[in-house]
Every structure is written in structure tokens, then in C-alpha cells.
Amino acid sequence: MTKNVSIYLVDDHPIVRNGLKALIEKMGSYSIIQQFDNGQELLDTLPFTDNPDLIIMDLTMPVMDGAETVKELKARGVKTPVMILTLETTEKTIIELFRFGIRGYLPKSCTADVLKKAIDDVLKTGYYHDEMLMKALTTEHHQLKDEKTQVHEQITDREKQFLRLVCNEQELTYEQIADQMGVSRRTVDGYREAIFEKFNIKSKTGLVLFAIKYGLIDVARVEN
């Protein structure tokens, strides 16, 4: 018998939580085992007595919001993956959340099918993002080297440098990146387009998640 995936829900709106609980538990072998009004309530239960497989959390909450909660979970060494489900959709916020350690992000307007895929992707591969459909890694599994090794082999040193600057918390513009790399803006655009093409990425958010997922940047160093 398949073990149910255990999930914590963190959202300050009981109606939303109850609706999500009903929806998620209808989608498959998922069980919402605890619910919390805000991040502080969640942190107050540490260490978890019934460690969940996944935490699904709202971003905007009173007392302690999702971003602060994720940072605090990371600081306390909690390894449970966190997925943010919220109305907030700005690229800057999404990138910051992935830097803080979230494993997936979805707008509350997403469909049930997308939500199910996101949950399954986070649990099976560690991350969910709709651009992480790595077309460079679509050959048969037995023909593949370790994915991380293969990605590193396909990225040049200059492309790695470009990615580190893209992920910098100072949020450099492409012009500033070109200046730091000592190249023209056109050359920087070339690095970006080459990575977009090789890995089917379409945005800066996708670049940041790609770099984090495959260890192309040191997240701890970027944060400091």
C-alpha cells in the first residue's frame, strides 16, 4: 500500500486552508496532517513530532510571513521542502524566495493539475518550476551521467561567471554584469541566450533556479 504524503499547510485564512486541504486530498495519496495560521505558529512546533514530507505555505501572513519563516527554517537546519503558494507573482520576490531555500512556487490561480505536478516534482526531483523541463536531459536514463555532472559539462566557465552575477543579491542589470565581466552587453546577451537554448529556460527566475538546483552558484555566499 502506498504511503500517504504528509503535508503541513500554513495560511492565515481558514477558508483557504480548508479548501486547499479538500482539493489536495482528492488529488491522490496526500494527507494534510497539520494547519497553521502563520509562520510563527509553525516554528513554535519545532522540532516537529510528525515530520511532514512537504510544507505548503502562503507568502503574505501576519506575525511572520512566508519569506521570514523560510529563512528561519533554514537557519534552524530544517530540511523539509517548502513550496510557496500565493497571490504574489513578482519576479524579484520569486528569485528571493528561491535564494532563501524554497523548492517550488505557484500562484494561487494555478489549476489542480499544476498543483499536483508541483507537489510531485518537489518530492521526486527536489524542485518545481515550470521552466525546469531540461530538454538537454531527455535521453534515456541509462545513457545519462549524473544530471548535475552533465549540466556542469555543458556550461562554460564564462557562462558560470555570468550565472553567478545574475544570481547576485545586488540584482545587477545586464549592463552592470557586462561591466564586471569586462565584455559588451551583446556578449552578455549571448551567454544568456546560449543557456536559455541549451536548457529551455525563458526568464531570469529560471536562470536563478537552474543555477541553484545544479550547484552552479554558492547560495550561502550569494546571500552574504
Secondary structure, DSSP 8 states (H G I E B T S, - for coil): ----EEEEEE-S-HHHHHHHHHHHHHHSSEEEEEEESSHHHHHTT-S-SS--SEEEE-SS-SSS-HHHHHHHHHHTT----EEEEES---HHHHHHHHHHT-SEEEETT--HHHHHHHHHHHHHHS-B-TT---GGG-S-GGG---HHHHHHHHS-HHHHHHHHHHT-TT---HHHHHHHHTS-HHHHHHHHHHHHHHHT--SHHHHHHHHHHTT-S-HHHHH-
